Amino acid sequence: MLKRYWTALVLMLIVGVVGADLYFDSQADEQNPIEQSSEAKLDLPVGTRIGELAPDIRGRTPEGDTLMLSDLRGDLVLLNVFATWCGPCRAEMPHLVEVSEELEGQGIQFIGLNMHENPSAVRSFRDEFEVNFPLVLDQDGRLTEVYQPVGLPTSWFIDADGVVRYVFAGPMTKEVLTNILEDIESGREPDPFSSISS
C-alpha cells in the first residue's frame, strides 16, 4: 500500500515538473523578441552572415508600436544598427533619410535598430534628422545580440526572401548606399565603391 502511494506521488511530481517546464518554455517563447519563426523555407541556415536567412526580430518603436522584420518580406530591407551618440551614425543618417525618401514606394524598406537607449533619446534623434522610417528600440540588448554590429553603424541588406545579401560596417554616403542597392536589385555582388573608383 505504501509502495503504491509513493509510486503515485513520484508520478504526480514528474508530471508536474514536465508540465511546468513546458509552460515556462512557452511563456519564454512568447516574450522573446527574437522570433524563432524564421523557418528555413529556402533550406538555409538562420544567421546574420551573407547567404543566411536573416533572423526574425520583434521590437517596439519609441511610440510603442510593434515591428517585426518578417512583416517586411517581399521587400528589400536595410536594417541599420545605430546609436544617437555615435558620430559616424549621425553623419550617415541624412544620407539614409534622403535615399529612403527617394525610393519610397519602390519595394525598399529602411529600419533603424537603436542600441541600448531610452525612447526619448531616440525620439529626439528622429526629430533632429527628420527620420522618415521606423526606428526600433533595443533597451535590453537582446536584438543587437543577434544583429551584432561590427562597429557603429552597421547595416544589413536583406532581400525579399529574407536572405542576407550584404553587410556594410561603417557610415555610408548616399552614393555608396545607392551602389549597394542597385547591385542587389540587379543580382550582382555589391561593390559599394564602384562608381567612386571608376
Residue pairs with C-beta under 8 A, 6 or more apart in sequence:
29 36
32 142
33 57
33 58
33 59
33 142
33 143
34 55
34 56
34 57
34 58
34 142
34 143
34 145
34 146
35 55
35 56
35 57
35 58
35 68
35 69
35 70
36 56
37 56
37 70
38 46
38 53
38 54
38 55
38 56
38 70
38 162
40 46
40 53
41 53
42 53
42 161
42 162
42 163
44 51
44 52
44 53
44 163
45 52
45 53
46 52
46 53
46 54
46 55
47 53
47 55
47 164
48 54
48 55
48 146
48 147
48 148
48 156
48 164
48 167
49 164
49 167
50 164
50 165
50 166
50 167
51 163
51 164
52 163
52 164
53 162
53 163
53 164
54 69
54 77
54 79
54 156
54 158
54 162
54 163
54 164
55 69
55 146
55 147
56 68
56 69
56 70
56 162
57 68
57 69
57 113
57 136
57 143
57 146
57 147
58 66
58 67
58 68
58 69
59 66
59 67
59 113
59 136
59 137
59 138
59 143
60 66
60 67
60 136
60 137
61 67
61 134
61 135
61 136
61 137
62 119
62 120
62 122
62 123
62 126
62 135
62 137
65 134
67 111
67 134
67 136
69 77
69 79
69 111
69 158
69 162
70 162
72 109
72 111
73 160
73 161
73 162
74 107
74 160
75 107
75 108
75 109
75 160
76 107
76 108
76 109
76 157
76 158
76 159
76 160
76 181
76 184
76 185
77 108
77 109
77 110
77 111
77 156
77 157
77 158
78 96
78 108
78 109
78 110
78 111
78 155
78 156
78 157
78 158
78 177
78 181
79 111
79 113
79 147
79 155
79 156
79 158
80 92
80 96
80 110
80 111
80 112
80 113
80 153
80 154
80 155
81 113
81 114
81 115
81 144
81 147
81 149
81 152
81 153
81 154
81 155
82 89
82 92
82 93
82 112
82 113
82 114
82 115
82 152
82 153
83 89
83 114
83 115
83 116
83 117
83 152
84 90
84 114
84 117
84 121
84 122
84 124
84 125
85 117
86 152
86 153
88 151
88 152
88 153
88 170
88 171
89 152
89 153
89 171
90 129
91 171
92 153
92 171
92 172
92 173
93 125
93 129
93 131
94 129
95 171
95 172
95 173
95 174
95 177
96 110
96 112
96 131
96 133
96 172
96 177
97 129
97 130
97 131
97 132
97 133
98 174
99 110
99 174
99 177
99 178
99 181
100 108
100 110
100 132
100 133
101 132
103 181
104 132
107 160
108 181
109 133
110 133
110 134
111 133
111 134
111 135
111 136
112 131
112 133
112 134
112 135
112 136
113 135
113 136
113 138
113 143
113 144
113 147
114 122
114 135
114 136
114 137
114 138
115 138
115 141
115 144
115 149
115 152
116 138
116 139
116 141
116 144
117 137
117 139
118 139
119 137
122 135
122 137
125 131
125 135
126 135
136 143
138 144
147 154
147 156
149 169
150 167
150 169
151 169
151 170
153 170
153 171
153 172
154 167
154 168
154 169
154 170
155 167
155 168
155 172
156 164
156 166
156 167
157 164
157 165
157 166
157 167
157 168
157 180
157 181
157 184
157 190
158 164
158 165
159 165
159 184
165 184
165 190
166 180
166 184
166 190
168 176
168 180
168 192
172 180
172 192
175 195
175 196
176 192
176 193
176 196
179 190
179 191
179 192
179 193
179 194
179 195
179 196
180 190
180 192
183 189
183 190
183 191
183 194
184 190
